[in-house]
Amino acid sequence: MKNVQITYELFVALVQYHLMGNDDCIDTIQQGLEKKLDPLVLHDLYARSKTAHTGEEREKARQEYLVRRGVRDSFRW
């Protein structure tokens, strides 16, 4: 099982929401989780582009990684 680190601000917002029932921090939680999820997805795609079992899977992961990173088609090889 992998560990993921979050910011102190996000941790406090999660505690307030779950333990104190404070619904005011839902936007903060959503933004913090989205901010954390994007790099995790990019890392996973990059890792799959290097370690997938078949060349087709590696190329598919590589193309998706480049799309998510915003690399234009004209700049790709």
MORA-V698283 format. One record per backbone hydrogen bond with DSSP energy under -1.0 kcal/mol. NH is the residue of the N-H (numbers start at 1). CO is the residue of the C=O. E is the energy in kcal/mol with one decimal. If there is no record, write none. Layout:
NH | CO | E
NH | CO | E
This chain:
11 | 7 | -2.2
12 | 8 | -2.6
13 | 9 | -2.2
14 | 10 | -2.3
15 | 11 | -2.3
16 | 12 | -2.7
17 | 13 | -2.2
18 | 14 | -2.7
19 | 15 | -2.6
22 | 16 | -2.2
26 | 23 | -1.1
29 | 25 | -2.3
30 | 26 | -2.6
31 | 27 | -2.5
32 | 28 | -2.4
33 | 29 | -2.6
34 | 30 | -2.3
35 | 31 | -2.3
36 | 32 | -1.6
37 | 33 | -2.5
38 | 34 | -1.9
40 | 36 | -1.2
41 | 37 | -2.5
42 | 38 | -2.3
43 | 39 | -2.4
44 | 40 | -2.2
45 | 41 | -2.6
46 | 42 | -2.4
47 | 43 | -2.6
48 | 44 | -2.5
49 | 45 | -2.1
51 | 47 | -1.9
52 | 48 | -1.7
58 | 54 | -2.1
59 | 55 | -2.4
60 | 56 | -2.2
61 | 57 | -2.3
62 | 58 | -2.4
63 | 59 | -2.6
64 | 60 | -2.2
65 | 61 | -2.4
66 | 62 | -2.4
67 | 63 | -2.2
68 | 64 | -2.5
69 | 65 | -2.1
71 | 66 | -2.3
75 | 72 | -1.1
